[in-house]
Amino acid sequence: MMETKISKAVIRRLPRYYRYLGDLLNNKVERISSNELSDKMKLTASQIRQDLNNFGGFGQQGYGYNVRYLHDEIGKILGLNETHNMIIIGAGNLASAIVRYDKFEQLGFPTIGMFDVNKDLFGTTINGIKVYSIDELDDFVKNNQIDIAALTLPKENAIEVANRLVSLGVKSIWNFTHIDLELNDDDVVIENVHLSDSLMRLSYEIASREKMTD
């Protein structure tokens, strides 16, 4: 089946499958049924089978799923069998947290450079990653294979920097600014991440429960 026909809801669940299967591998689990996996994923067994059937199924009747094989195959679907070089625009606290989280590099997303406008940061390193002047961005991108650019800069500069990156050939943007980026280029993939949205959803749940107990 063509990947473009796979729903975004299924794609959003794939990292969860990968994570849960990874936990099973760490616990030396060799195989698992869709019913057992449904208990862990909090999805119905039918939903799990439907999700995985989008990519070929992977299960065997009467056996279930080989955990290592399924984990590896979902990793390939997610592109985790390849390395995706990343740069970060903005070298503040959020950027520092990203480069210090070793799991990203383990998954195949190494940060190879950071860029900022603060002269005091030029030439310094954060967890071994060098901070460059934003004026060096063009040459750096031209001389290195850049697959992803993470934006952790003020929202006022986000659109301008995003368009600059696209003009340099960067096709994937991980956007942490407080604005939903929408660029007029179908070849560019944008993932808008709003951490505050998660906190507000959590706040809503807290408020809703407090109202129920009043």
ChimeraX attribute file (.defattr): number of C-alpha atoms within 10 A of each C-alpha:
attribute: neighborCount
match mode: 1-to-1
recipient: residues
	/A:1	9
	/A:2	7
	/A:3	10
	/A:4	7
	/A:5	8
	/A:6	13
	/A:7	11
	/A:8	9
	/A:9	9
	/A:10	15
	/A:11	14
	/A:12	10
	/A:13	13
	/A:14	16
	/A:15	14
	/A:16	12
	/A:17	20
	/A:18	19
	/A:19	13
	/A:20	16
	/A:21	26
	/A:22	18
	/A:23	12
	/A:24	18
	/A:25	15
	/A:26	9
	/A:27	9
	/A:28	11
	/A:29	14
	/A:30	13
	/A:31	19
	/A:32	17
	/A:33	17
	/A:34	20
	/A:35	16
	/A:36	13
	/A:37	21
	/A:38	17
	/A:39	11
	/A:40	12
	/A:41	16
	/A:42	9
	/A:43	13
	/A:44	15
	/A:45	17
	/A:46	11
	/A:47	13
	/A:48	20
	/A:49	17
	/A:50	14
	/A:51	19
	/A:52	17
	/A:53	13
	/A:54	15
	/A:55	15
	/A:56	11
	/A:57	14
	/A:58	15
	/A:59	20
	/A:60	10
	/A:61	7
	/A:62	7
	/A:63	11
	/A:64	16
	/A:65	20
	/A:66	17
	/A:67	22
	/A:68	17
	/A:69	15
	/A:70	20
	/A:71	20
	/A:72	16
	/A:73	17
	/A:74	21
	/A:75	19
	/A:76	12
	/A:77	14
	/A:78	14
	/A:79	13
	/A:80	16
	/A:81	14
	/A:82	12
	/A:83	14
	/A:84	17
	/A:85	18
	/A:86	23
	/A:87	26
	/A:88	25
	/A:89	25
	/A:90	23
	/A:91	27
	/A:92	15
	/A:93	9
	/A:94	14
	/A:95	21
	/A:96	18
	/A:97	13
	/A:98	17
	/A:99	23
	/A:100	16
	/A:101	11
	/A:102	13
	/A:103	12
	/A:104	13
	/A:105	16
	/A:106	11
	/A:107	15
	/A:108	16
	/A:109	19
	/A:110	19
	/A:111	23
	/A:112	17
	/A:113	24
	/A:114	29
	/A:115	24
	/A:116	22
	/A:117	16
	/A:118	14
	/A:119	11
	/A:120	10
	/A:121	18
	/A:122	17
	/A:123	11
	/A:124	13
	/A:125	15
	/A:126	16
	/A:127	13
	/A:128	12
	/A:129	18
	/A:130	17
	/A:131	25
	/A:132	24
	/A:133	18
	/A:134	18
	/A:135	11
	/A:136	11
	/A:137	20
	/A:138	13
	/A:139	10
	/A:140	15
	/A:141	17
	/A:142	12
	/A:143	9
	/A:144	10
	/A:145	14
	/A:146	22
	/A:147	17
	/A:148	22
	/A:149	24
	/A:150	23
	/A:151	26
	/A:152	23
	/A:153	23
	/A:154	12
	/A:155	17
	/A:156	11
	/A:157	11
	/A:158	21
	/A:159	16
	/A:160	10
	/A:161	16
	/A:162	24
	/A:163	15
	/A:164	14
	/A:165	20
	/A:166	17
	/A:167	11
	/A:168	15
	/A:169	15
	/A:170	22
	/A:171	19
	/A:172	20
	/A:173	23
	/A:174	19
	/A:175	24
	/A:176	22
	/A:177	21
	/A:178	17
	/A:179	15
	/A:180	16
	/A:181	17
	/A:182	12
	/A:183	14
	/A:184	7
	/A:185	10
	/A:186	7
	/A:187	11
	/A:188	14
	/A:189	15
	/A:190	19
	/A:191	13
	/A:192	17
	/A:193	16
	/A:194	14
	/A:195	11
	/A:196	10
	/A:197	10
	/A:198	11
	/A:199	11
	/A:200	11
	/A:201	11
	/A:202	12
	/A:203	12
	/A:204	12
	/A:205	12
	/A:206	11
	/A:207	11
	/A:208	11
	/A:209	11
	/A:210	10
	/A:211	9
	/A:212	7
	/A:213	6
	/A:214	5
